[in-house]
Amino acid sequence: MVKFILEDSDDTLTTHSGLGLIGLLLSKTNIHKRFSTLRVPEIKSSPAILNGDVTT
């Protein structure tokens, strides 16, 4: 497991600098599973792309 150390800094961060941390946090929430079981009542068919596939 990757451990992150958050510190205050005057360094300039790039636009993707927090994606590793966000990815780790999202994996801990089981968001793919939770969104894949989410159903929209107005949609009667079974979509090829699940809601969870969009989140990962």
ChimeraX attribute file (.defattr): number of C-alpha atoms within 10 A of each C-alpha:
attribute: neighborCount
match mode: 1-to-1
recipient: residues
	/A:1	4
	/A:2	7
	/A:3	7
	/A:4	9
	/A:5	5
	/A:6	7
	/A:7	5
	/A:8	5
	/A:9	7
	/A:10	5
	/A:11	6
	/A:12	7
	/A:13	9
	/A:14	7
	/A:15	7
	/A:16	7
	/A:17	10
	/A:18	10
	/A:19	10
	/A:20	12
	/A:21	13
	/A:22	11
	/A:23	11
	/A:24	14
	/A:25	12
	/A:26	14
	/A:27	11
	/A:28	9
	/A:29	10
	/A:30	11
	/A:31	16
	/A:32	17
	/A:33	14
	/A:34	11
	/A:35	15
	/A:36	15
	/A:37	11
	/A:38	11
	/A:39	12
	/A:40	8
	/A:41	6
	/A:42	6
	/A:43	8
	/A:44	8
	/A:45	6
	/A:46	8
	/A:47	8
	/A:48	7
	/A:49	9
	/A:50	16
	/A:51	19
	/A:52	16
	/A:53	13
	/A:54	10
	/A:55	12
	/A:56	10
